[in-house]
């Protein structure tokens, strides 16, 4: 992976003999990059932090790592890089042909991301849509980092909820109202029009909705297919019997209590099927299993990791990502949702109103541990107030400039050479060079919302540059064409990582 900022940090690390982390000061007057390495090393080196910072600053300039450097405050080192270093950064981005920032994984893994996995008792809801958008964006980040990723949908085709769903459809077929604890949406009546099992048709609709949402699953697994494997999986666990039931000793493996595997009636619990499922997947060659689950599944983290450990795998091979709820607001009023009552908002309905791009963007625009309040009116607005439109417009504007340039050459070296880069050019280049670090941290933290935040900032810097400087017909046309080409590439990758289109025209 080509990362000029990481290379600069490595060179500084070699210079001082300790790891150096670089940050961009909030004010460019304080340097292009800064580090607190002198503060961290002062006690070990038995030196004054300020004195050490001055020494590091002088050596950085002497070694050609910075054009200018100075000590600041109690012991920070501020660095100013040369124009040539920045133009080389533009060249590094354009040379990657869209892969800038990729391959950041230090050790690649075979990863399965299980997401959505809602029971087929109705169409995909907006809440499950957040699961889908978040899980798929995490999968995209993992793939971009270099991992081998599979997406799986696991659904229950048996159990009490499925029985209530089928009973609801059959009741309408008989001309009766569904049971009080059944399902009452219009979709139930639509399914009742046709004879036969409603579950396969519901699954077809779910798959079509998710494909429309730009999510393709590699595998679809059914709960019933796991049942023959349950006895073998249970036999491999640390168990005991009590009150006629078989329990897993999960409390000795990090869980807060022991869990029932087989009821006194002889029927396996859902947890026993989890054991069979984990055994199958980890035994099938996956290094890591990522589960994307709703806010009511916090207790699953420790129990699933306990199963992995009892089956002979590292606890860390199970990763559970918990996301919070989605609240829709339209015309200033919140919408209440319940699939069974029939007043739920389905993902297809949301996409009909705000489009796939806005739906994908907004459903990952906050950290997964935070609830989302999705303003429907703002999400469908075609203006710079709408962040997804704003970022896409930046991409489309660059595409338009490049079309108008025809076959004009783009070159990363600024011309004329004697003229310094403008402040807006420097700030835009530095923003683009942040991208590898943003991607790396977003992948490690499973935080695709960091990509949307970065994309807005990159679009801000581009629009600021665009309003201050001409591209076509300017003295620096070749360099500026290269600069906006690099910007377009990075914006396109940001949008792709969260499942949003990068339009050429708007």
Secondary structure by P-SEA (a helix, b strand, c coil): cccaaaaaaaaaaaaaccbbbbbbccccccccccccccccccccccccaaaaaaaaaaaaaaaccccbbbbcccbbbbbbbcaaaaaaaaaaaaaacccccccccccccbbbbbcccccccccccaaaaaaaaaaaaaaaaaaaaccbbbbbbbbbcccaaaaaaaaaaaaaaacccccccccccaaaaaaacccccaaaaaaaaaaaaaaaacccccccccccccccaaaaaaaaccccccccbbbbccccccccbbbbcccccccccaaaaaaaaaaaaaaacccbbbbbbccccccaaaaaaaaaaaaccccccbbbbbbbbbbbbcccbbbbbbccccccccaaaaaaaccaaaaaaaaaccccccccccccccccccccccaaaaaaaaaaaaaaaaaaaccbbbbcccccccccccaaaaaaaaaaaaaaaaaaaaaaaccaaaaaaaaaaaaaaaaaaaaccccccccaaaaaaaaaaaaaaaaaaaaaaacccccccc
